Amino acid sequence: MSADLASQLHVVPAAPSFGGARPAVLVLPGGGYRFHASHEGEGVARWLSSVGCHAAVLHYPFPSESPWPAPLVTAREALEWWRTGDHGLAVDARAVGVFGASSGGHLAGLLATGAVLGLLEEASSPPRPDFAVLAYSVADLALLPDVAVSAMLGGRMELRAELSPVTHLAADTCPLFVWATMEDPPGLTNALRWAEAAQGVGASLELHVYPEGRHGLGLADGVSWGDPPPGERMPPLASVPHTATWTDACRRWLQDVVLAG
C-alpha cells in the first residue's frame, strides 16, 4: 500500500468475539465531496465491527483538489488493499464490500457497478466489491440540481452521464442494499432509480424506504462522532428510532447474502 493511501485509511477491525476470516468493508462517508462526515465514516465502521465485519474508512480525495478520476482510482486501490494488502487481518477475500452514504454512495456505486470510464485508460476489468450498502446515495446525476452536480464533478459537467453509477448497472453487479427516507427528496428519488434500474437489468437489490428522517442521517441514532469540519454548518443529527432499524435489516441481509454465501 502506498504511503498516501495509508494516510487516507482508518481501520476498525471486527469485534474480538468474531473469529476466523471475516468480511471486510470499505466505508465511504458522505459530505458533498467537500468533507468526510464522521458519523457516516467512523460511526458506520464501528457498527460494522459490532456485526462481525472489518471496516476501513477511506478519506478519498475531493474533485476540487484532485480531479476525476482520482476519487475512483483511490477507492479502487483501497478495495484491492482489502483483498491483497498487508493489513494484518484475517479477511474473507470473497466477501469484500463497500458502504457509501450520499456522495460517498455515489463513489460506492461507481465501484459496485465496475464503471469503465472514458477518462481512464483501463487495460483490464476494474476491481469490484462483492456487495454494496448504499445509504441515500446518488444513482443518477440527472436527478440532482446543476449546482450540486457541478460541485461533485469539480465543474466537469460533461461527465454527468458517465459518472452516474446507474448507467453502468448490469445483471452481474454485486448484490445491493439500498435505503432512504420519504423526507429526503434526493435520497428517495435516487433510491427508487436504483431499484428501477436493477429491475430492468436483473440485478440483485433490496430496497428499504422509511417514513421519517432528513438527508444525511447515518446510523440515525443522533451520534455525531466528531465536530463539523471548519467552515461547515451542519444541523444537529437526529435520532429517528424507526429509521435506525435499517441497521437491523442490513445485518440480516449481510447474513443471508454475504455470510451465507
C-alpha positions as CSV (number, residue, x, y, z in Angstrom):
1,M,0.0,0.0,0.0
2,S,1.3,3.4,-0.9
3,A,2.1,5.9,1.9
4,D,-0.6,8.2,0.5
5,L,-3.3,5.5,0.8
6,A,-2.2,4.5,4.3
7,S,-2.7,8.1,5.4
8,Q,-6.2,8.1,4.0
9,L,-7.5,4.9,5.7
10,H,-8.7,4.4,9.2
11,V,-9.2,0.7,10.1
12,V,-11.6,-0.7,12.6
13,P,-11.3,-4.5,12.9
14,A,-14.2,-6.8,13.6
15,A,-15.1,-7.1,17.3
16,P,-12.8,-9.7,19.0
17,S,-15.8,-12.0,19.6
18,F,-15.8,-12.9,15.9
19,G,-13.2,-15.3,14.9
20,G,-11.7,-16.5,11.6
21,A,-11.7,-14.8,8.3
22,R,-14.3,-12.0,8.3
23,P,-16.0,-9.9,5.6
24,A,-14.3,-6.5,5.1
25,V,-16.0,-3.3,4.1
26,L,-14.6,-0.1,2.6
27,V,-16.5,2.8,4.1
28,L,-17.0,5.9,2.0
29,P,-18.6,8.7,4.1
30,G,-20.7,11.5,2.5
31,G,-20.1,15.2,2.7
32,G,-20.8,16.5,-0.8
33,Y,-17.2,15.9,-1.9
34,R,-16.3,18.8,0.4
35,F,-15.6,17.0,3.7
36,H,-15.9,13.5,5.2
37,A,-18.9,13.2,7.6
38,S,-17.6,11.3,10.6
39,H,-20.9,9.8,11.6
40,E,-21.1,8.2,8.1
41,G,-17.4,7.1,8.5
42,E,-16.2,6.3,12.0
43,G,-19.8,5.7,13.2
44,V,-20.7,3.2,10.5
45,A,-17.3,1.5,10.8
46,R,-17.9,0.9,14.5
47,W,-21.3,-0.6,13.7
48,L,-19.9,-2.9,11.1
49,S,-17.3,-4.0,13.6
50,S,-20.0,-4.9,16.0
51,V,-21.7,-7.2,13.5
52,G,-18.5,-9.0,12.6
53,C,-17.0,-7.1,9.7
54,H,-13.7,-5.5,9.4
55,A,-14.1,-1.9,8.2
56,A,-11.8,0.8,6.8
57,V,-12.9,4.4,6.4
58,L,-11.4,6.0,3.3
59,H,-10.8,9.7,3.3
60,Y,-10.9,9.8,-0.5
61,P,-9.7,12.9,-2.4
62,F,-12.1,15.6,-3.5
63,P,-12.6,16.5,-7.1
64,S,-11.9,20.2,-6.4
65,E,-8.4,19.2,-5.4
66,S,-7.8,16.0,-7.3
67,P,-9.9,16.0,-10.4
68,W,-11.8,12.9,-11.6
69,P,-11.0,10.1,-11.9
70,A,-8.8,10.5,-8.8
71,P,-11.5,9.7,-6.3
72,L,-12.4,6.5,-8.1
73,V,-8.8,5.4,-8.6
74,T,-8.1,5.9,-4.9
75,A,-11.2,3.9,-3.9
76,R,-10.3,1.0,-6.3
77,E,-6.8,0.9,-4.7
78,A,-8.3,0.7,-1.3
79,L,-10.7,-2.0,-2.3
80,E,-7.8,-4.1,-3.7
81,W,-5.8,-3.4,-0.4
82,W,-8.6,-5.2,1.5
83,R,-8.3,-8.3,-0.7
84,T,-4.5,-8.5,-1.2
85,G,-2.9,-5.9,1.1
86,D,-0.7,-6.2,4.1
87,H,-3.3,-5.2,6.7
88,G,-2.6,-8.0,9.2
89,L,-6.3,-9.0,9.4
90,A,-8.0,-12.3,8.5
91,V,-10.2,-11.3,5.6
92,D,-12.6,-13.4,3.6
93,A,-11.4,-12.4,0.1
94,R,-14.8,-13.5,-1.3
95,A,-16.7,-11.1,0.9
96,V,-15.1,-7.6,0.4
97,G,-17.8,-5.0,0.2
98,V,-18.4,-1.2,0.2
99,F,-20.6,1.1,2.2
100,G,-21.4,4.6,0.9
101,A,-23.6,7.4,2.1
102,S,-24.8,10.3,-0.1
103,S,-21.8,11.5,-2.2
104,G,-19.8,8.6,-0.7
105,G,-22.6,6.4,-2.0
106,H,-22.0,7.9,-5.5
107,L,-18.4,6.8,-5.3
108,A,-19.5,3.4,-3.9
109,G,-22.0,3.0,-6.8
110,L,-19.2,3.6,-9.3
111,L,-17.2,0.9,-7.5
112,A,-20.0,-1.5,-7.3
113,T,-21.0,-1.2,-11.0
114,G,-17.5,-1.5,-12.2
115,A,-17.8,1.7,-14.2
116,V,-15.3,1.7,-17.1
117,L,-14.7,5.3,-17.8
118,G,-13.6,7.0,-21.0
119,L,-11.3,9.3,-19.0
120,L,-9.4,6.2,-17.8
121,E,-7.2,4.0,-20.0
122,E,-8.0,0.6,-18.5
123,A,-6.2,-2.5,-19.6
124,S,-8.5,-4.9,-17.7
125,S,-11.7,-5.0,-15.8
126,P,-11.6,-2.8,-12.7
127,P,-11.8,-4.3,-9.2
128,R,-15.4,-4.6,-7.9
129,P,-16.8,-5.3,-4.4
130,D,-18.8,-8.4,-3.6
131,F,-21.6,-6.5,-2.0
132,A,-22.6,-2.8,-1.5
133,V,-24.6,-0.9,1.1
134,L,-25.9,2.4,-0.3
135,A,-27.4,4.9,2.1
136,Y,-29.4,7.7,0.4
137,S,-26.8,7.5,-2.3
138,V,-26.6,9.1,-5.7
139,A,-27.6,6.9,-8.5
140,D,-28.2,9.3,-11.4
141,L,-26.7,12.8,-11.5
142,A,-29.5,13.8,-13.8
143,L,-31.7,13.8,-10.7
144,L,-29.7,16.5,-8.9
145,P,-29.6,20.3,-9.5
146,D,-26.9,21.6,-11.8
147,V,-25.1,23.5,-8.9
148,A,-24.8,20.3,-6.8
149,V,-23.6,18.3,-9.8
150,S,-21.0,20.9,-10.7
151,A,-19.6,20.8,-7.1
152,M,-19.5,17.0,-7.2
153,L,-17.7,16.9,-10.5
154,G,-15.3,19.7,-9.9
155,G,-17.1,21.7,-12.6
156,R,-16.8,19.0,-15.3
157,M,-20.4,18.9,-16.3
158,E,-19.6,16.9,-19.5
159,L,-19.0,13.9,-17.2
160,R,-22.6,14.0,-15.8
161,A,-23.8,10.9,-17.6
162,E,-20.6,8.9,-17.5
163,L,-20.2,9.4,-13.7
164,S,-23.8,8.4,-13.0
165,P,-23.4,5.0,-11.4
166,V,-26.8,3.7,-12.6
167,T,-25.7,4.0,-16.2
168,H,-23.2,1.2,-15.6
169,L,-25.6,-1.2,-13.7
170,A,-25.8,-4.7,-15.1
171,A,-27.0,-8.1,-14.2
172,D,-23.6,-9.1,-12.8
173,T,-23.4,-6.1,-10.5
174,C,-22.9,-7.3,-6.9
175,P,-25.9,-7.5,-4.5
176,L,-27.1,-4.0,-3.4
177,F,-28.7,-3.0,-0.2
178,V,-30.3,0.5,-0.7
179,W,-32.2,2.6,1.8
180,A,-33.6,6.2,2.1
181,T,-36.5,8.1,3.7
182,M,-39.6,9.7,2.5
183,E,-38.5,13.1,3.9
184,D,-35.2,13.1,1.9
185,P,-36.1,14.1,-1.7
186,P,-32.7,13.4,-3.3
187,G,-32.2,10.2,-1.3
188,L,-35.6,8.9,-2.2
189,T,-35.6,9.7,-5.9
190,N,-32.2,8.1,-6.3
191,A,-33.1,5.1,-4.2
192,L,-36.1,4.5,-6.5
193,R,-33.9,5.0,-9.5
194,W,-31.5,2.3,-8.2
195,A,-34.5,-0.1,-7.8
196,E,-36.0,0.7,-11.2
197,A,-32.7,0.2,-13.0
198,A,-31.9,-3.1,-11.1
199,Q,-35.3,-4.5,-12.1
200,G,-34.6,-3.6,-15.7
201,V,-31.3,-5.4,-15.9
202,G,-32.0,-8.2,-13.4
203,A,-29.5,-7.1,-10.7
204,S,-30.0,-8.1,-7.1
205,L,-31.2,-5.3,-4.9
206,E,-33.0,-4.9,-1.6
207,L,-34.7,-1.6,-1.0
208,H,-35.9,0.0,2.3
209,V,-37.8,3.3,2.4
210,Y,-38.5,4.7,5.9
211,P,-41.1,7.4,6.6
212,E,-39.0,9.8,8.7
213,G,-35.6,11.4,8.6
214,R,-33.7,14.1,6.7
215,H,-30.8,13.5,4.4
216,G,-27.5,12.5,6.0
217,L,-28.8,10.5,9.0
218,G,-26.1,7.9,9.0
219,L,-27.0,5.4,11.7
220,A,-30.0,7.6,12.6
221,D,-29.0,7.3,16.2
222,G,-28.2,11.0,16.7
223,V,-24.5,10.4,17.4
224,S,-22.1,12.8,15.5
225,W,-18.7,11.1,16.1
226,G,-17.0,14.4,15.8
227,D,-17.3,18.1,15.2
228,P,-18.2,19.6,11.8
229,P,-15.2,20.5,9.6
230,P,-14.1,24.2,9.7
231,G,-16.5,26.3,7.6
232,E,-19.3,23.7,7.5
233,R,-22.6,24.4,9.1
234,M,-24.5,21.2,9.9
235,P,-27.8,20.8,11.7
236,P,-27.8,18.6,14.8
237,L,-28.1,14.9,14.0
238,A,-31.5,13.5,14.7
239,S,-32.3,10.2,16.5
240,V,-35.0,8.6,14.5
241,P,-35.6,5.2,16.2
242,H,-37.7,3.5,13.5
243,T,-35.3,4.6,10.7
244,A,-32.4,3.5,12.8
245,T,-33.7,-0.1,12.3
246,W,-32.1,0.0,8.8
247,T,-29.1,-1.5,10.5
248,D,-31.1,-4.5,11.7
249,A,-32.4,-5.1,8.2
250,C,-28.9,-4.7,6.8
251,R,-27.4,-7.1,9.3
252,R,-30.0,-9.7,8.2
253,W,-29.2,-9.0,4.6
254,L,-25.5,-9.4,5.2
255,Q,-26.2,-12.7,7.0
256,D,-28.2,-14.0,4.1
257,V,-26.4,-12.6,1.1
258,V,-22.8,-12.3,2.2
259,L,-22.1,-14.7,5.2
260,A,-24.4,-17.5,3.9
261,G,-22.6,-17.4,0.5
